[in-house]
Amino acid sequence: MIIANVRPWGRDAVDLEVREGRIAAIHPAGTAVVLSDADGVAVDGRNRIAMPAFTDVHVHLDSTRIGLPFREHTASPGVWNMMCNDRENWRDTPVPYRDVVAGTLERMIARGTTRVRSYAQVDVDCKLERFEAVMAAKERFAHAARVEVMAFPQAGLLLEEGTVPLLEEALRAGATTIGGIDPCQLDRDPVRHLDIVFGLAEKYGVDVDIHLHEPGHLGVFSAELVFDRTRALGMQGRVSLSHAYDLANIHPDVTARLVEQMAELDIAWATVAPASGGGQFDLAQLAQAGIRVGLGEDGQRDYWSPYGNCDMLERTWQLAFTHRLRKDRLIEHCAAIATIGGASIIDRSVQRLTGPDDRPGFAVGDPADIVLVDGETITSTVMDRGADRTVIHDGRIVADGLTVLPRPVV
């Protein structure tokens, strides 16, 4: 493939040569040899910006309502109340549930996301039905995206008998991450909760992701229990904290200590760019500390929230907005987090961001997972979020004009 006349990260135009799914050469614009149909594919970049394809490291494909009629939000506040509302309603869809899940992934790919880590709720109500739907969507679009699936105890581990054996069944069936959630507030037994999560991770050789909504020093306590187990089991680089937004909203000295421990243990942070009335982690500071940061959309117009539209470029805007960023370099850094930042969490062979000015992804040998977008600069692209997009995964065009192309016949 030759991708002609594109501007990597908004810089000068070049021609990208792609072979065997990777960038093989970078030529001055207009100098690459034009390929015939027999030799390969020629893509007219039309002077669009080239970015690494988006990575969504925190999405709940299993609770989506994308493609269904809009409905009134009916849940009461609180994790347990939200979960119960979801449990009461998720089966009631005019379209087969598996098609809703797959359609959401399809919409994400069409908008430029080719790397995904999705939660799949596992509990005594749905058992493995939701997990299997996400696995089916993963298989259906395996040609267009890399999807990792997490076995996630949204209803807690200890509140309902039989949850842990179901999680083990999901791990045996292909889940690559085990989740945990609010060890103090939900299960009210943080030591046992985290011992189970990390025990399963050690037994099955999978990563750990802890949903942490807990406030203030309660959140600090849970985080430090996670740090203890990461250190004891030698799981550096295999653990993520999701949300954890209140860890930056306490005393600066405590936050600094937590950031230092996250860097020491290579614990990643996944954010969904929530609206916050308090402090936020400093994104530039985390990158300089060597902490891998990724972005996700969380829910997709689901039973928890009416927000989410499958567009990681939209969520990049939200990340910049909620962190009150105005300088171009810092907004561009948000785009780097939404692309390579998340990729480095899912795949540790991907180079992590080294600072707020790092713009990787277009060196010879890098994977040809690319999205072409219209815009004058990266910042203008984030602000305008246009529809003229071409999505390339593993060296193949998989979507164009917000439409996923048919799976190639082998």
WOSULHU-V506540 format. One record per helix or strand of 2 or more residues. SS is the DSSP state (2 for helix, 1 for strand). FROM is the first residue (numbers start at 1). TO is the last residue. Records with the same first field share a line. If there is no record, write none. Layout:
# WOSULHU-V506540
SS=FROM-TO ; FROM-TO
This chain:
# WOSULHU-V506540
1=2-8 ; 14-19 ; 22-28 ; 42-52 ; 54-59 ; 113-121 ; 146-152 ; 177-181 ; 207-212 ; 239-243 ; 268-271 ; 293-295 ; 370-373 ; 390-393 ; 396-400 ; 403-404
2=61-63 ; 79-89 ; 97-110 ; 129-140 ; 163-172 ; 190-204 ; 216-232 ; 245-248 ; 252-265 ; 283-288 ; 312-322 ; 328-346 ; 378-384
